[in-house]
Amino acid sequence: MTKLAVIAIGGNSLIRDNTRQTVEDQYDAVCETAKHIVGMIEQGYDVVITHGNGPQVGFILRRSEIASETAGMHAVPLVACGADTQGALGYQIQQAMDNEFKRRGMVKSAVTLVTQVVVDADDPAFAKPSKPIGSFFTQEQVEKIQKNNPDWVMVSDAGRGYRRVVASPYPREIVEKAVIDKLVREGYCMIAVGGGGIPVIKQEDGSFKGIDAVIDKDFASSLLAAQIHADELIISTGVPKVYLNYGKPDEKALDKVTLAELEEYVNQNHFAPGSMLPKIQAVISFLENGGKKAIITNPESLEEAVAGKTGTHIYP
């Protein structure tokens, strides 16, 4: 019987290092990840692929800033940058998946859906922006930026300069969830909720309006998985398994763990905020909302992980 999985891959995993940041380098990384996802599909999965976009949004913003500074061109709003990356990264993933299907003689197609995600306009995150985006600036540059963009919040970042910070509200609803659910159950490989989705607020008349913010892609992936009743949520990260006491002499890999055990590890502060903790919180939310199983592993281990040979497997 075919299983339905939502698999989240990180935006940073598509850029291997500082020497390989071009679009072509990114596509090479996408192709490598696609091989492992198709191998998963061959084991009996239908999948929705979600992805991060942090570095890519930063690149678009910097290009926009340079164009504004040097040629007087209009700035690109953050919400539009998120939409841009959904299209560009979705195109690369879609093409890589389709090419891999053809290589293996599989009759299957990938489809990218630009996805909106509803957030609350009164989410506390809007009062306390905390997510750094874009480039570093000097004090002199910040004064000019604040004059042109009085609503921007600029903060000193670890002595490296000033950066803009934006809100990271919690996702509440996947606007296109019914379309995603329909297409994936018809056998299409879906690419959706890129970068956590385009943040929108619902207005009094029921219409949507985009808002500058960044939604955590793992939280959005967890919400999507719950709303389309996926069997599994798979989160791809930089390590093959989750560890307790990571990086210490007594570090311990987690193979199989229950939801209750995982929550206790969170209470014991085993997972770093901004790193593994959001992934763990996303898994907890998915399982609490009816999910059957979650897996955390790295991209190259996907096939072995779904076969039960590696990865951290979490159960209700």
KADA-V120693 format. One line per field, one symbol per residue. psi: psi as a letter, one per 40 degrees, with the letter a starting at -180 (. if undefined). burial: 1 if it has 16 or more other C-alpha atoms within 10 Angstrom, else 0. Layout:
psi = ???
burial = ???
//
This chain:
psi = hhihihhhiiddeehdieegeiddddddddddddddddddddefiiihhiiiedddddddddddddddddefiiihiddddddddddddddddddddddddddefhgiiihhhhhihhihdfhdddeghehhiaiiiiddddddddddgeeihhihgfeeaiihiiigihhdhhdfddddddddeeeihihifhfeihhiihideeiihiihihhhdddddddddddefidihhhhaeidiiiifheidfihihchiidddddddddefehhiecdddddddddddddfeidiihhaideeddddeeeeaihhhi.
burial = 0001111111111110000010000111111011111111100011111111111111111101100000000000011111111110111111111111100000001111111111110000110011111101100001001000000011100000011111111110111110011001100111111111111110000001011111111111111111111111111111011111000000000110001001000000011000010111111111101011111111111110110001111111
//
